């Protein structure tokens, strides 16, 4: 099986090349695209996923409801719907909230973040996620800085609250 390839993009999201996953996850000069989805219910709770132990980046930490890389040539919205179905087994309307660039010593990502309102049962894929559950905003606030949440989720939580006006 060949290694997964990602589109490389500039800061505007224009494709400028391709590179394998292993190279993108080892060279922060290679900007690639990802999608995140905050799945919220009508009570204001947010679904978070626990990253499984086998993940190379941030294993065993709670993260946004959905997250994943775009396939070659894939539109961000399509990737968000695909990842939502793959990771949580749900399909519901999406709303693009914002985009931003996330840089670490390991990688650089152009992140497209969506919001989805969903009131059904979460059906996490056991390979993709260790667990998924609903969290109250106050519980998320309590866990900030505890090491239980991914650093990206902690930054993203602030962006999400700003987008909501809270």
C-alpha positions, 0 to 999 in steps of 0.5 A: 500500500502506498503512502497517503499523499497531501496537497501542499498549499500556500496560505491562501489555500492554492495548491502548489504541490504534493507530498507524502504524509510522513514528509508533511508530518515532519517538515513544518515548511510544508503547509497542508490542509485539514478540516475540523468540525465542532458538533454541537447539540441544541443544549449547547454541549460539544462532542469531543473525540479522544484520540486513540493511542496509535495516533502519532500526533497527540494520542490519548487526548481530547480533540475537536469533534471531527478532524482529518486531512483533505484527500488530493484535490478534495474540497474542504467542505466535502472532506468535512462531510466525509470525516464526520461520517467516517469518525462519528457516523453522522451526516448533518448540515455544516457551516464554515466558521473560520480558517487559520494556520496552525504551526508546530515544530512538527507540521503546518496546517491550513485549518478549515473549521466547521460547525454542525448541529446534531442531536442524535447518537454519536457512533464513533469508529473504533479505529478512528477514535478511542471514544466520543462524548458530549461535553458541556462548555463549562467542563471544557473550560475546566480542562483547559491547561490540564493536559487532557485536551490537545493544544490545538483544541485549546486554541480552537476553543477560544476561536470557537467561543469568539465566533459564537460571541461568548 
